[in-house]
Amino acid sequence: MSAEAEPKTQVDESSAAKARKRRRALPTVLIVLATVVGIISVFALWAQRQLMEQDTWSNTSQQLVENGEIQSALSDFIVTSIYDNVDVEQSLADRLPPDLAPIAGPVASALRGPTEKIADKALQQPKIQGLFVDASDATHQKFVQLIEDKGEFVSTSGGVVTLDLKSLLTSVTSQLGVGSKAADRLPASAASIEIMKSTELSQVQTGVKALKTAAWFLTALTLVLFAAAILLGRGRRRESLRSVGVSLVFIGLVVLFARNFASNQIVNSLSGSAANEAAVNSAFDIITSLLRDTGQSILVYGIVVILAAWFAGPARWAVSARRAVTPWLRQPQYAFGALALILIVLFWWGPLVATQRLIPSLVLIALSAAGVEVLRRQVIQEFPDLKTPDVPAGPEATP
């Protein structure tokens, strides 16, 4: 009887050991999966915000037109459009006395360089910059209408999105001395930049609609996978929390590295000269600044999570630090009061992307409050006799 029972016991122990290994491996699998999904969600969420949010688009347009390198490129575009499509010599001759009309040709050629400087100076004026932002906003509205409403708008526009700079050209030419009517002679193609062709409409509509769904779904899925990994890591939750922190750091680094790699590739492919390279590089930096800020914020979150896991761990310095703050942590008014003060400073400073948007702000506040409460319960159980000298032990002192 005992001989038969011994193999059965060994089999049971082996099965139990395998089950324990699977349970220990499950949080790791979930964190790895969350890391992959998280990387994709960052790019999806950035693209969705950059392409579809009017405020983000407007802020980007304002930063673009205020950039010196882009102003130089834009002034060059304006002057080239004028000289290629308008008889500047004749326009000057019409404005000069008859006896000086013969010098209109040499003057027109000599004025091209100074004209670019005048145009560049004009683009530094808030009123002129506002015209660029208005034109860009109109383009974005047209783009959104194309994506979200295939009916009447597509039939009237042909499914083409262009950045119309006619009003900007008119204002600048009036300051160049060639007359504002010169802009009226420009063909439509010379006063606009094509953003999207009609042949690309169907693909863009499908891609953007999928992007809008994926952005929020993948972000939520990432958080759920992280939470599940921590909850399922029973007995090893601090290690799971630390792994989540490492995962966040990895996601942030991948996002920043990918942005820098894309910058080199895109700038090299789009720039045809040193001057254009500076403008393209500035434009890329501005357009992807939200992606950069998001990557940096995630990196900071990961570091904070790793430090929190260390602070809750068995290291001697961590235990000493917890012991020092236990008398104040055990009292909710001190613990959450300090948290509130930190959050107020954080939101006032605004270094993180989450502090600039409502839903991410609420998530940040909720997770911070939950973390403080978990730490309170740990130190109360760990150091039950430590309390503030002026506050008697009460219900708040028990976990």
Residue, then its C-alpha position, 0 to 999 in steps of 0.5 A: m500500500s505504501a509502495e503504491a502511495e509513494p509514486k502517487t505522492q511524487v506525481d502530485e508533488s511534481s504536478a504541484a511544482k509545475a503548476r507553481k511554475r506556470r503561475r509564476a510565469l504567467p505575470t511575466v508573460l502578461i508583462v511581456l505582452a503588455t510591453v508589445v501592446g504598449i509600444i504599439s499603443v503609444f504610436a497609435l495614440w500619438a498619431q490619432r491625437q496629431l491627425m484628428e484633434q483640432d487643438t493639437w493640430s492648431n498648436t502644431s501649426q503655430q509652432l511650425v510658423e514660429n520656427g525660424e528655419i521653417q519661416s525661411a523655407l516658407s519665405d523662399f516658397i513664397v518668393t519662388s512662387i511669385y517670381d515663377n508665376v508673376d511678371v515681377e519686372q512688369s509689375l515694377a515697371d507699372r509702378l515706376p515713372p515712365d522714364l525709369a521703366p527700363i530699369a525694372g528688369p535689373v531691379a527685379s533680379a537684384l531685389r530677389g535676395p532682399t525680397e526673401k528677407i522682407a518675406d521672412k520678416a513679414l512671416q515673423q508678424p503675428k498677423i501673418q502667422g495667424l493667416f498660416v494657422d487659419a489656412s492650416d486649420a481649414t485644411h485640417q477641418k477638410f481632412v476630418q470631414l473627408i475621413e468622417d463624412k464620405g458624402e457631399f464633401v467628397s463629391t465637391s472636393g474630389g477627395v483632395v486635401t490642400l493647404d491653401l496659402k493664397s491669403l498668406l501670399t496676398s498679405v506678404t506680396s503687399q509688403l514686397g512692393v509688387g502689389s497685392k494683385a500679384a497674388d491674384r495672378l498666381p495659379a491655384s497650384a502655386a498658392s497651395i500645397e497638396i496634402m492628400k491625393s484623391t487616390e489615397l482617400s480610401q486607404v487613409q479613411t480605413g487607416v484613420k478609422a482603425l487608428k481611432t479605435a486601436a489607440w484607446f483600446l490598446t492603451a486600455l489593454t496595456l493597463v489591464l495587462f499590467a494590472a492583471a500581472i500584478l494581481l496574479g503575482r500572489g506572493r511576488r507582487r513587488e517583483s511584478l511591480r518592479s517588472v512593470g516599471v522595467s517594462l515602462v522604461f523599455i517602452g519609453l526608450v523604444v519610443l524615443f529611439a524609434r523617433n530619433f531613427a525615423s528623424n534621420q531617415i525622413v529628414n535625409s529622404l525629404s531634404g534636398s539641400a542644407a537649407n531644406e534639411a534644417a527646415v525639414n528637421s525642425a518640422f519633424d521635431i515639432i510634429t513629433s514633439l508630442l511623441r517625444d514628450t509621451g516617451q519621456s513621460i513613460l520613462v519617468y513613470g517607469i523609474v517611479v514604479i521601480l523606485a516604489a517597488w524598491f521602497a516597498g522591498p526588504a533592502r536595509w535602506a528601504v526598511s529604514a526609510r519606511r520606518a522613518v515615514t511610518p508615523w505620518l503614513r499611518q495617518p490619512q491626513y498626512a499621507f494623502g495631504a502630502l500626495a495632494l501637495i505633490l500632485i498640485v505641484l506636478f499639475w502646476w509644473g506640467p512636465l508630463v503628458a498625463t497632467q495636460r489631459l483630463i482622462p490621463s490625469l484622473v488615471l494618474i491621480a487614482l493610481s497614485a492614491a491607490g499606491v499610497e494606500v497600499l504603502r500605508r497598509q504595508v507599513i502599518q502592518e510592518f511597524p504597528d507600534l510606530k505612530t505620531p506622538d500627538v495622535p493616539a492610535g485609532p481605527e486609522a492605524t489598523p490595516 
